[in-house]
Amino acid sequence: MKVMVIVKATKDSEAGVMPSEQLLTEMGNYNEELVKAGIMLAGEGLHPSSKGVRVRFSGAMRTAIDGPFAETKELVAGYWLWQVKSMAEAVEWVKRCPNPMPGESEIEIRPIFEADDFGATLTPELRAQEERIRKEAEKLAKS
C-alpha cells in the first residue's frame, strides 16, 4: 500500500525557521534507511505558507488567495510518499523518525487511493487513461 506521511507545520516552520545541521543530518540518515528498506518513493520539505497560494473553487469560479494561511496546525511542512505492507508498518517507521521540529510536532499518515478503491466507477477507459498518465509522469520525473 502507498501512504502519504505528512509532517505538520509549527509556528517555527511557518516563521521560516530552518532546521539545524544536526536535524538535517538525522533526517538524511533516516531517509537513507527508508530508501535502503525500499519504502521511500519521494519526500520533500515545504516552504512556509507565506510563500504559497491557494485556489478556491466555487462552481466555475476560481479565486487565488496568497498565503500565509491561518491555523498552523492544519498546514503541511513536508511529506514523504512510502510503499509499505501495512499501516502498522508505516506507524513503526514514523516512530523511528527524528522529531522533525524543535519541541512538539505531529506526523500524519494517510493511505493513497488505488485504482481498485474506485470500483466500477473507474471504467476500463478511465483506468487506461490513468495508466497512460502515470507512465508519462514517470518518464518526465526521470528526465
ZISULQUI-V967094 format. One record per residue. OMEGA is omega in degrees with one decimal (NA if undefined). NEAR is the number of other ideal C-beta (glycine too) atoms within 12 Angstrom. D_CENTER is the distance of its C-alpha to the mean C-alpha in whole Angstrom. Layout:
BEGIN
omega: {OMEGA:OMEGA}
near: {NEAR:NEAR}
d_center: {D_CENTER:D_CENTER}
END
This chain:
BEGIN
omega: {175.6:176.6:169.2:178.7:-169.7:175.2:-177.8:179.5:173.9:177.1:179.6:-178.3:177.7:177.2:178.5:178.3:-177.7:178.6:178.6:176.1:179.4:179.8:178.1:177.8:-179.7:179.5:177.0:177.8:178.7:178.9:176.3:176.9:-179.9:-179.8:-179.8:179.0:179.7:-175.2:-172.7:175.5:-179.8:176.3:-178.7:168.4:-177.8:173.0:177.1:-177.8:177.3:178.0:-176.6:177.4:172.0:174.2:-179.3:179.9:173.3:-173.9:-179.8:-177.4:177.8:179.3:177.2:-178.6:178.7:174.3:9.3:-178.5:-179.8:177.3:-179.1:-176.2:178.9:-176.5:-177.8:179.2:-179.8:-178.1:167.0:165.4:-176.9:169.7:-178.1:178.6:-176.0:175.5:178.9:178.0:178.1:178.9:179.4:177.9:179.7:179.5:178.1:-176.6:170.6:176.6:-173.8:-177.7:171.5:-179.6:-178.0:175.9:-176.8:175.4:-179.6:178.8:-179.1:175.9:177.9:178.4:171.8:-174.5:-177.2:179.4:-176.6:177.6:-175.0:179.1:177.7:-176.6:176.0:178.7:178.9:178.1:178.8:178.0:179.5:179.9:177.3:-179.1:-179.5:-179.9:179.4:178.7:177.7:177.7:-179.9:-180.0:-179.1:-176.1:NA}
near: {23:25:33:28:41:30:32:27:37:29:22:22:33:28:18:20:18:16:25:16:10:13:25:16:14:19:28:19:17:29:29:15:19:29:19:11:20:14:31:29:24:22:29:19:25:24:21:25:27:19:15:20:16:17:13:13:11:8:7:6:9:12:13:12:15:14:22:22:21:14:14:24:20:17:30:31:37:32:27:37:25:37:25:28:17:17:20:14:22:33:19:18:30:30:15:21:31:24:22:36:30:18:12:13:26:25:33:26:30:20:19:23:16:16:21:12:13:13:12:11:13:18:13:12:11:16:19:14:15:20:16:14:15:16:14:14:14:14:11:10:12:8:7}
d_center: {15:11:9:5:5:5:8:10:12:16:19:19:16:17:20:19:20:19:18:21:22:22:19:18:20:19:15:17:19:16:14:17:18:15:16:19:19:17:14:11:11:8:7:8:9:10:13:15:15:18:17:16:17:17:19:21:22:26:27:28:27:24:24:22:21:21:19:19:18:20:18:16:15:14:11:8:9:6:3:5:6:9:13:15:18:17:15:18:17:13:15:17:15:13:17:18:15:17:16:14:16:20:21:19:16:13:10:9:9:9:11:10:14:16:19:22:20:22:25:28:26:24:28:28:28:25:24:25:24:20:21:23:20:18:20:21:17:17:21:19:16:19:22}
END
